[in-house]
């Protein structure tokens, strides 16, 4: 199953789409896997990660996501692919993967479209 990284509702309203969800749906169609958008939700609007250190990025998203308890049966024992648009330090996808594993996913891997450059300066 594929789970896209969710946007906070405010950001989604600004953009009018979630790029990770769009990617996930395209991938799901091509590899014949279901896309589950109701497993995770972003409950905390986070600051831009671009100028944060690795540790600050992890802290920024540590409590940004919540698991939908009604999705427990969906993820229990499943191998899940988390999809995001850009992978820089992995803080965002790691936060999502931890929640999915905590709620019963057998394994979680990450697929992204692009690899962002991370500068420690």
Buried (B, 14 or more C-beta within 10 A) or exposed (E): BBBBBBBBEEEBEEEEEBBBBEBBBEBBEEEEBEBBBEBBBBEEEBEEBEEBEBEEBBBBBBEBBEBBEEBEEBBEEBEBBBBBBEBBBBBBBBBBBBBBBEBBBEEBEBBBEEEEEBEEE
